[in-house]
Amino acid sequence: MGTTEPRIWRLYRDEELIAEIVATGGDFPWLYGRVDPRPGLDPILPMLSEFGTYLAEIGGDTEARAEYDRVLATLRLVTPDGHTASKFLLYIDGGHAQWRWAD
């Protein structure tokens, strides 16, 4: 019986690796995983952890949406096979992540 390699996603801010996310499951279209943070994640973690609030306010608080979009524009999510997701949504709560992506 073979072992399955962990599916590791990588999150970059500009060119800095700020987190690795080990996929642990999913419920289409969302994936779930464990976050291995790097120091560069700290400055944007509050924004990513408030993502649920952002989604609830998507039609209401345009200033919050604009700030989230500015942060997201500096991020790059790389799939386990090395491709960069062209679009993605990401929520990090403590050591856990939830995300969806498109090519």
N, C-alpha and C positions, 0 to 999 in steps of 0.2 A: 504494500500500500504506500503510495507516494505522499509527499507532503505538499501542501499548497503554499506558495510564497505569498507573503502579505502584499496586498495591493496598496502601495504607498503613493499618495498624491502629494505634491509639493506646492506650497504657497510662497510666492515671491512678492516683495514690494520693490518695485523697480528691479534691480538685479540682485537684491539681498534675499536669501532664503530666510523666511520668517517663521515657517512651520512645516512640519510633515504631518500628514493626516493618514492614519492607517484605517482603511475602509473595513468596517466590521459588519455591515448589513445595509439594508435599504428597503424602501417601500416606494416603488416607482411613482413619480420621477425623482424622489429624494434618495440620497445616499447618507449613511451615518458612519461616523468613525471616531477614533481616539486621536486627540491632538498631542503632538510632540512639539511644544512651542520653542521658538528661538527668541533671543532678546528683542529683535526688531518687531515682534508681534505686540509687545506691550502698549505702544502708543495708539494702536488702532483697535485693540481688544474691546474697549468700551463700545465703540461703534458696532463692531461685529456681534457683540453680546446683546445689543439692543435691537437686533435685526427684526425680532418678532414685533416690537413696538413700531418699527419702521414700516413693516408690512401692513399693520393695522391702520397706520396713518397715511398710507400711500396717496390717498386722494385729498388729505387734509393739510398736512404740514409740508408745504413745498420746500421750506428752508431745510428741514431735516432730510428730506429726500435728496436735495441738491448736495448736502454735505456727504451723505452716504455714497452718492454717485461719484463725488470727487475722490473719496477714499477708494472706492471700488476701481476707479480708472487707473489707480497706481498699482493695482494688484494683478498678478498673473497666476492662474491655477494650472498646474501641469499634471496631466494624467499619468498613471503608472507606466504607460508605454512611451512617455516623453513628448506627447503632443500638448500644445497649449489650448485650453478651452477658449473658444471665441467669446462666449458669454457664460456667466455663472452667477448664482446667488449663494451666499455663504453665511451661516450663523454658527457662532462658537459660544458655548456656554460651559465655562470651566474647562475640563479636559475633553469635552465632547463637541463634535462638529456635525452639522447637517448642511448638505449642499445639493444643488442640482446644476447641471451644466449642459451646454450645447456646443457642437462643433461648427 
